[in-house]
Amino acid sequence: MVGELSDPITSPLADRLLIATLKLRTPKGLWTTLFSNANPNVRLEVLNQSIVDPAVSVSDYWISGRPPGVWSREIAACADVLKVDALTELGEGSLYRVTYRNPPVVYLFRGLGIPLQFPMRIQAGTIQIEVVARYPEFQKVLDYARKSDPAVRVVSIRRRSLRSHLPNLSENQQDLLARAMAEGYFAVPRKITLTDLAKKVNRSKSSVSEAIALIEQKLLETALGPSALVP
């Protein structure tokens, strides 16, 4: 572990915003824990989170290695999962949208007023997360993580901007991606044609096609790293 931090009350870091990366075992009972332990060679990336109600959220997951829909039944069988939608292939994996009951960490972050940072990477029951918080709040997150996994590691602590899960998308690109997903363009089977999607966003078919291709490339770079696109 990165060296122990001093007391938050007297530490000169107390009023600073810390950007820390933690690596720990995922809590028992979560679908991501059950799934990743059962499939240790499969990589998951949690790309986002939307609140459905105080107890339920929906997130998009990139899962490596298999066509869309292959994992749907296994994921849906987990007790905390309410709904699974297979979306589309992306790179060497597929996107899934999962509606689930919130794990306790969501309430911790919500109570502390700390935003969840994406993507979160999970493999073989281990998750790597980034925390952006002032020292006292970070210490509470770390204490909570230690209860779940006494062997939690602080991989790094720094002060700089994090890349988001949509690092290079403009506001217009993010709006188009959200609209395309809402209309079912990435669903399997597809619920709207490219032509009809272009009409709904009042753009030409060629413009929307080019924009979506660029969005997919940037998402792929985020999931696999830019070097994965180099021949």
C-alpha contacts under 8 A as a table, 3 or more apart, distances in Angstrom:
res1	aa1	res2	aa2	distance
1	M	4	E	7.84
1	M	152	V	7.84
1	M	153	R	4.90
1	M	154	V	5.37
1	M	155	V	6.84
2	V	153	R	7.32
2	V	154	V	5.51
2	V	155	V	6.50
2	V	156	S	6.84
6	S	10	T	7.62
6	S	11	S	5.82
7	D	10	T	5.73
7	D	11	S	5.67
8	P	11	S	5.14
8	P	13	L	7.41
8	P	14	A	5.43
8	P	135	Y	6.24
8	P	136	P	5.62
8	P	139	Q	7.71
9	I	14	A	6.51
9	I	136	P	7.92
10	T	14	A	7.27
11	S	14	A	5.41
12	P	15	D	7.23
12	P	16	R	7.96
13	L	16	R	5.16
13	L	17	L	7.98
13	L	134	R	7.95
13	L	135	Y	6.24
14	A	134	R	6.54
14	A	135	Y	4.93
14	A	136	P	6.50
15	D	134	R	6.15
15	D	135	Y	6.83
16	R	134	R	5.56
16	R	135	Y	6.73
17	L	132	V	6.78
17	L	133	A	5.41
17	L	134	R	4.46
17	L	135	Y	6.95
17	L	159	R	7.05
18	L	131	V	7.65
18	L	132	V	5.70
18	L	133	A	5.46
18	L	134	R	5.68
18	L	135	Y	6.55
18	L	138	F	7.61
18	L	157	I	6.61
18	L	158	R	6.16
18	L	159	R	5.85
19	I	130	E	6.89
19	I	131	V	5.69
19	I	132	V	4.64
19	I	133	A	6.81
19	I	157	I	5.65
19	I	158	R	5.18
19	I	159	R	5.65
19	I	160	R	7.04
19	I	162	L	7.79
20	A	130	E	5.53
20	A	131	V	5.17
20	A	132	V	6.59
20	A	154	V	7.11
20	A	155	V	7.45
20	A	156	S	5.51
20	A	157	I	4.28
20	A	158	R	6.29
21	T	128	Q	6.89
21	T	129	I	5.69
21	T	130	E	4.38
21	T	131	V	6.32
21	T	154	V	5.98
21	T	155	V	5.31
21	T	156	S	5.26
21	T	157	I	6.59
22	L	128	Q	5.63
22	L	129	I	5.39
22	L	130	E	6.25
22	L	131	V	7.67
22	L	152	V	7.01
22	L	153	R	5.72
22	L	154	V	4.70
22	L	155	V	5.62
22	L	156	S	7.46
23	K	126	T	6.96
23	K	127	I	5.74
23	K	128	Q	4.43
23	K	129	I	6.57
23	K	152	V	5.85
23	K	153	R	5.23
23	K	154	V	6.55
23	K	155	V	6.69
24	L	126	T	5.54
24	L	127	I	5.63
24	L	128	Q	6.68
24	L	145	A	7.38
24	L	149	D	6.14
24	L	151	A	7.02
24	L	152	V	4.56
24	L	153	R	6.47
25	R	125	G	5.68
25	R	126	T	4.34
25	R	127	I	6.15
25	R	148	S	7.43
25	R	149	D	5.86
25	R	152	V	7.29
26	T	30	L	7.76
26	T	32	T	7.77
26	T	33	T	5.73
26	T	125	G	5.55
26	T	126	T	5.53
26	T	127	I	5.99
26	T	148	S	7.56
26	T	149	D	7.88
27	P	30	L	6.45
27	P	33	T	6.73
27	P	148	S	5.99
27	P	149	D	7.89
28	K	33	T	6.32
28	K	34	L	7.63
29	G	33	T	6.73
29	G	34	L	6.78
30	L	33	T	5.20
30	L	34	L	6.37
30	L	78	C	7.80
30	L	80	D	6.65
30	L	103	P	7.27
31	W	34	L	5.11
31	W	35	F	5.86
31	W	75	I	6.73
31	W	78	C	5.46
31	W	79	A	7.39
31	W	80	D	6.48
31	W	81	V	6.94
32	T	35	F	5.13
32	T	36	S	5.83
32	T	122	I	7.72
32	T	125	G	7.46
33	T	36	S	5.37
33	T	37	N	5.94
33	T	124	A	7.82
33	T	125	G	5.04
33	T	126	T	7.94
34	L	37	N	5.37
34	L	38	A	6.14
34	L	78	C	7.80
34	L	125	G	7.56
35	F	38	A	5.18
35	F	39	N	6.10
35	F	74	E	7.64
35	F	75	I	6.96
36	S	39	N	4.94
36	S	40	P	5.36
36	S	41	N	7.98
36	S	42	V	6.76
36	S	43	R	7.69
36	S	44	L	7.90
36	S	122	I	7.26
36	S	123	Q	5.64
36	S	124	A	4.77
36	S	125	G	5.24
37	N	40	P	5.33
37	N	123	Q	7.77
37	N	124	A	4.84
37	N	125	G	5.12
38	A	124	A	7.76
39	N	42	V	5.60
39	N	124	A	6.87
40	P	43	R	7.86
40	P	123	Q	6.11
40	P	124	A	4.08
40	P	125	G	7.48
41	N	123	Q	7.11
41	N	124	A	6.88
42	V	63	I	6.91
42	V	64	S	5.68
42	V	65	G	6.84
42	V	123	Q	6.37
42	V	124	A	7.57
43	R	62	W	7.99
43	R	63	I	5.73
43	R	64	S	5.28
43	R	121	R	7.39
43	R	122	I	6.11
43	R	123	Q	5.07
44	L	61	Y	6.46
44	L	62	W	5.59
44	L	63	I	4.61
44	L	64	S	6.60
44	L	121	R	5.88
44	L	122	I	5.09
44	L	123	Q	6.36
45	E	61	Y	5.45
45	E	62	W	5.08
45	E	63	I	6.65
45	E	119	P	5.91
45	E	120	M	5.48
45	E	121	R	4.62
45	E	122	I	6.24
45	E	223	A	7.38
46	V	59	S	6.87
46	V	60	D	6.18
46	V	61	Y	4.72
46	V	62	W	6.73
46	V	118	F	6.66
46	V	119	P	5.26
46	V	120	M	4.99
46	V	121	R	6.52
47	L	59	S	6.92
47	L	60	D	5.50
47	L	61	Y	5.76
47	L	62	W	7.21
47	L	118	F	5.61
47	L	119	P	4.74
47	L	120	M	6.93
47	L	165	H	5.97
48	N	59	S	5.35
48	N	60	D	5.91
48	N	61	Y	7.93
48	N	118	F	6.09
48	N	119	P	6.98
48	N	165	H	7.51
49	Q	57	S	6.57
49	Q	58	V	5.74
49	Q	59	S	4.50
49	Q	60	D	7.24
50	S	57	S	5.57
50	S	58	V	5.28
50	S	59	S	6.33
51	I	54	P	7.00
51	I	56	V	6.35
51	I	57	S	4.45
51	I	58	V	6.50
52	V	55	A	7.76
52	V	56	V	5.39
52	V	57	S	5.04
52	V	58	V	6.76
53	D	56	V	5.24
53	D	57	S	6.93
55	A	101	R	5.91
55	A	102	N	5.58
56	V	99	T	7.15
56	V	100	Y	5.74
56	V	101	R	4.56
56	V	102	N	5.33
57	S	99	T	5.80
57	S	100	Y	5.66
57	S	101	R	6.41
57	S	102	N	6.16
58	V	97	R	6.87
58	V	98	V	5.53
58	V	99	T	4.20
58	V	100	Y	6.22
59	S	97	R	5.69
59	S	98	V	5.56
59	S	99	T	6.63
60	D	95	L	6.66
60	D	96	Y	5.59
60	D	97	R	4.41
60	D	98	V	6.39
61	Y	95	L	5.56
61	Y	96	Y	5.17
61	Y	97	R	6.28
61	Y	98	V	7.53
62	W	90	L	7.87
62	W	93	G	6.68
62	W	94	S	5.63
62	W	95	L	4.59
62	W	96	Y	6.48
62	W	223	A	7.72
63	I	66	R	7.66
63	I	93	G	5.39
63	I	94	S	5.47
63	I	95	L	6.40
63	I	96	Y	7.54
64	S	92	E	5.83
64	S	93	G	3.92
64	S	94	S	6.47
65	G	92	E	5.50
65	G	93	G	4.67
65	G	94	S	7.64
66	R	70	V	6.57
66	R	92	E	7.46
66	R	93	G	5.48
66	R	94	S	6.71
67	P	70	V	6.18
67	P	89	E	6.21
67	P	93	G	6.46
67	P	94	S	5.98
68	P	71	W	7.58
68	P	86	A	5.47
68	P	87	L	6.58
68	P	88	T	5.79
68	P	89	E	5.94
68	P	93	G	7.75
68	P	94	S	5.23
68	P	95	L	6.94
68	P	96	Y	7.52
68	P	188	V	7.48
69	G	72	S	5.15
69	G	85	D	7.87
69	G	86	A	5.11
69	G	188	V	8.00
70	V	73	R	7.54
71	W	74	E	5.44
71	W	75	I	6.15
72	S	75	I	5.29
72	S	76	A	5.99
72	S	84	V	6.18
72	S	85	D	7.30
72	S	86	A	6.85
73	R	76	A	5.08
73	R	77	A	6.20
74	E	77	A	5.36
74	E	78	C	7.26
75	I	78	C	5.76
75	I	81	V	7.15
75	I	84	V	7.26
76	A	79	A	7.95
76	A	81	V	5.75
76	A	82	L	7.04
76	A	83	K	6.45
76	A	84	V	6.10
77	A	81	V	7.32
78	C	81	V	5.57
79	A	82	L	7.95
80	D	100	Y	5.52
80	D	101	R	5.27
81	V	84	V	7.58
81	V	98	V	7.06
81	V	99	T	6.07
81	V	100	Y	4.36
81	V	101	R	6.55
82	L	98	V	7.59
82	L	99	T	5.37
82	L	100	Y	5.24
82	L	101	R	7.35
83	K	98	V	5.77
83	K	99	T	4.98
83	K	100	Y	7.07
84	V	96	Y	6.97
84	V	97	R	5.83
84	V	98	V	4.64
84	V	99	T	6.45
85	D	96	Y	5.68
85	D	97	R	5.04
85	D	98	V	6.44
85	D	187	A	7.54
86	A	94	S	7.81
86	A	95	L	6.44
86	A	96	Y	4.61
86	A	97	R	6.45
86	A	187	A	6.44
86	A	188	V	6.11
87	L	94	S	7.24
87	L	95	L	5.29
87	L	96	Y	5.39
87	L	97	R	6.95
87	L	186	F	5.01
87	L	187	A	4.14
87	L	188	V	5.47
88	T	94	S	5.58
88	T	95	L	5.42
88	T	96	Y	7.56
88	T	186	F	5.28
88	T	187	A	6.15
88	T	188	V	6.38
89	E	92	E	7.62
89	E	93	G	5.84
89	E	94	S	4.11
89	E	95	L	6.24
90	L	93	G	5.46
90	L	94	S	5.15
90	L	95	L	6.70
90	L	216	E	7.34
90	L	220	L	6.78
91	G	94	S	7.47
91	G	220	L	6.01
102	N	105	V	8.00
102	N	106	V	6.25
102	N	107	Y	7.85
103	P	106	V	5.85
103	P	107	Y	7.61
104	P	107	Y	5.44
104	P	108	L	6.53
105	V	108	L	4.88
105	V	109	F	6.20
106	V	109	F	5.32
106	V	110	R	6.04
107	Y	110	R	4.90
107	Y	111	G	5.91
108	L	111	G	5.20
108	L	112	L	6.24
108	L	141	V	7.71
109	F	112	L	5.14
109	F	113	G	5.97
109	F	114	I	5.05
109	F	115	P	6.65
109	F	116	L	7.07
109	F	141	V	7.90
110	R	113	G	5.07
110	R	114	I	6.29
110	R	115	P	7.45
111	G	114	I	7.81
112	L	137	E	6.53
114	I	132	V	7.04
114	I	133	A	6.40
114	I	137	E	7.98
115	P	132	V	7.46
116	L	131	V	7.30
117	Q	120	M	7.22
117	Q	129	I	7.23
117	Q	130	E	5.96
117	Q	131	V	6.72
117	Q	132	V	7.73
117	Q	164	S	7.27
118	F	129	I	7.84
118	F	130	E	7.79
118	F	164	S	6.01
118	F	165	H	5.19
119	P	129	I	7.87
119	P	164	S	7.09
119	P	165	H	5.10
120	M	127	I	6.90
120	M	128	Q	5.98
120	M	129	I	5.30
120	M	130	E	7.67
121	R	127	I	5.53
121	R	128	Q	5.34
121	R	129	I	7.04
122	I	125	G	6.63
122	I	126	T	5.49
122	I	127	I	4.32
122	I	128	Q	6.57
123	Q	126	T	5.38
123	Q	127	I	6.64
131	V	138	F	7.15
132	V	138	F	7.62
133	A	137	E	5.91
133	A	138	F	5.48
134	R	137	E	5.63
134	R	138	F	6.05
135	Y	138	F	4.99
135	Y	139	Q	6.02
136	P	139	Q	5.17
136	P	140	K	6.51
137	E	140	K	5.13
137	E	141	V	6.42
138	F	141	V	5.05
138	F	142	L	6.15
139	Q	142	L	4.95
139	Q	143	D	6.04
140	K	143	D	5.04
140	K	144	Y	6.15
141	V	144	Y	5.08
141	V	145	A	6.14
142	L	145	A	4.98
142	L	146	R	6.19
143	D	146	R	5.16
143	D	147	K	6.57
144	Y	147	K	5.27
144	Y	148	S	6.73
145	A	148	S	5.16
145	A	149	D	5.97
145	A	150	P	7.52
145	A	152	V	6.68
146	R	149	D	4.82
146	R	150	P	4.40
146	R	151	A	6.94
146	R	152	V	5.98
147	K	150	P	6.08
149	D	152	V	5.46
154	V	157	I	7.43
163	R	166	L	7.78
163	R	167	P	5.43
164	S	167	P	4.84
165	H	219	L	7.85
165	H	222	T	6.77
166	L	169	L	5.68
166	L	174	Q	7.99
166	L	218	K	7.64
166	L	219	L	6.75
166	L	222	T	7.39
167	P	218	K	8.00
167	P	222	T	7.47
168	N	218	K	6.97
169	L	172	N	7.89
169	L	173	Q	5.59
169	L	174	Q	6.09
169	L	215	I	7.11
169	L	218	K	7.53
170	S	173	Q	5.08
170	S	174	Q	6.23
171	E	174	Q	5.12
171	E	175	D	6.18
172	N	175	D	5.04
172	N	176	L	6.18
173	Q	176	L	5.06
173	Q	177	L	6.10
173	Q	211	A	7.27
173	Q	215	I	6.93
174	Q	177	L	5.09
174	Q	178	A	6.15
175	D	178	A	5.17
175	D	179	R	6.14
176	L	179	R	5.07
176	L	180	A	5.99
176	L	201	V	7.88
176	L	212	I	7.97
177	L	180	A	5.15
177	L	181	M	6.14
177	L	212	I	7.41
177	L	215	I	7.52
178	A	181	M	5.25
178	A	182	A	6.07
179	R	182	A	5.02
179	R	183	E	6.08
180	A	183	E	5.20
180	A	184	G	6.30
180	A	185	Y	5.24
180	A	186	F	7.12
180	A	197	L	7.02
181	M	184	G	5.15
181	M	185	Y	5.75
181	M	186	F	5.87
181	M	187	A	7.60
182	A	185	Y	7.70
183	E	191	K	7.06
183	E	192	I	6.58
183	E	197	L	7.60
184	G	187	A	4.98
184	G	190	R	6.15
184	G	191	K	4.87
184	G	192	I	6.03
185	Y	190	R	5.38
185	Y	191	K	5.81
185	Y	192	I	5.30
185	Y	193	T	6.86
185	Y	194	L	7.52
185	Y	197	L	7.67
186	F	190	R	6.01
186	F	191	K	7.92
187	A	190	R	4.72
187	A	191	K	6.36
188	V	191	K	7.71
190	R	193	T	7.28
192	I	196	D	6.35
192	I	197	L	6.49
193	T	196	D	5.25
193	T	197	L	6.14
194	L	197	L	5.04
194	L	198	A	6.09
194	L	205	K	6.53
194	L	208	V	7.61
194	L	209	S	7.20
195	T	198	A	5.19
195	T	199	K	6.44
195	T	205	K	5.55
196	D	199	K	5.06
196	D	200	K	6.33
197	L	200	K	5.10
197	L	201	V	6.41
198	A	201	V	5.31
198	A	202	N	5.88
198	A	203	R	5.08
198	A	204	S	5.75
198	A	205	K	5.26
198	A	208	V	6.06
199	K	202	N	4.89
199	K	203	R	6.27
199	K	204	S	7.43
199	K	205	K	7.94
200	K	203	R	7.89
203	R	207	S	6.55
203	R	208	V	6.60
204	S	207	S	5.17
204	S	208	V	6.33
205	K	208	V	5.28
205	K	209	S	6.07
206	S	209	S	5.04
206	S	210	E	6.11
207	S	210	E	5.27
207	S	211	A	6.12
208	V	211	A	5.00
208	V	212	I	6.05
209	S	212	I	5.31
209	S	213	A	6.20
210	E	213	A	5.15
210	E	214	L	6.31
211	A	214	L	5.18
211	A	215	I	6.21
212	I	215	I	4.92
212	I	216	E	6.08
213	A	216	E	5.18
213	A	217	Q	6.24
214	L	217	Q	5.07
214	L	218	K	6.30
215	I	218	K	5.22
215	I	219	L	6.19
216	E	219	L	5.07
216	E	220	L	6.03
217	Q	220	L	5.03
217	Q	221	E	6.20
218	K	221	E	4.98
218	K	222	T	6.27
219	L	222	T	5.02
219	L	223	A	6.22
220	L	223	A	5.07
220	L	224	L	5.93
220	L	225	G	7.34
221	E	224	L	5.41
221	E	225	G	4.60
221	E	226	P	4.68
221	E	227	S	7.90
221	E	228	A	7.25
221	E	229	L	7.30
222	T	225	G	5.52
222	T	226	P	7.36
224	L	227	S	7.89
224	L	228	A	6.03
225	G	228	A	5.73
225	G	229	L	7.88
226	P	229	L	5.77
226	P	230	V	7.35
227	S	230	V	5.29
228	A	231	P	7.92
